[in-house]
Amino acid sequence: MEDLSGNVLKLAQLLEYQDGAVLSRQIIKKNSASITIFAFEQGEGLSEHTAPFEAFVYIVEGEAEITISGKKNLVKGGEMLIMPANQPHALNALKRFKMLLVMIRS
């Protein structure tokens, strides 16, 4: 993992889109938390799953449908959502989007 410390960076430029894919790049990984940027091409997504940790999602650009425990949420660029631990959730790219995911492990 490349150390990005001490550099001024544009979040949206840390990862490009790729046709038919979901890409990710880990920015920080610590025992207590991790920060990852994702790029979802339109029509791509993550199927329903659970995670044992609370997570903060910030949509950098684009538009996502994030379903938590059956409730669909439309989240657009500049908006955020908190996903509770141990709740089933899924993501779908209504338009291609980039998101910042902060996983809190403690």
C-alpha positions, 0 to 999 in steps of 0.5 A, spaced: 500 500 500 502 506 497 503 511 503 499 517 501 501 521 508 503 528 507 500 529 500 495 534 498 490 529 494 484 530 490 479 524 493 476 523 486 482 522 482 485 517 487 481 511 483 479 511 476 472 507 473 473 501 469 468 498 465 464 493 468 467 493 474 468 495 481 475 497 483 477 499 490 484 502 493 485 502 500 488 509 503 489 507 510 489 501 514 489 500 522 487 495 527 482 500 529 479 503 522 480 503 515 479 508 509 478 505 502 475 509 496 471 505 491 469 506 484 463 503 481 461 503 474 453 504 472 450 497 473 455 494 478 454 493 485 455 489 491 450 483 493 447 483 500 452 482 506 453 484 513 459 487 516 461 486 524 463 494 524 459 500 523 461 504 517 461 511 514 460 512 507 461 518 503 459 519 496 464 523 492 460 523 485 455 519 482 449 516 485 448 510 489 442 506 491 444 503 498 439 498 501 440 497 509 435 492 512 431 492 506 430 500 506 433 503 500 436 509 500 438 514 494 445 517 496 448 522 491 455 526 490 456 530 497 451 526 501 453 520 506 450 515 510 452 511 516 451 503 515 450 500 522 454 493 524 451 487 523 445 489 518 444 486 511 446 491 506 447 492 499 450 497 494 447 498 486 450 504 482 444 507 479 449 512 475 457 510 476 459 513 483 465 513 487 465 512 495 469 513 501 468 507 506 470 508 513 470 502 517 470 503 524 473 497 528 473 499 535 
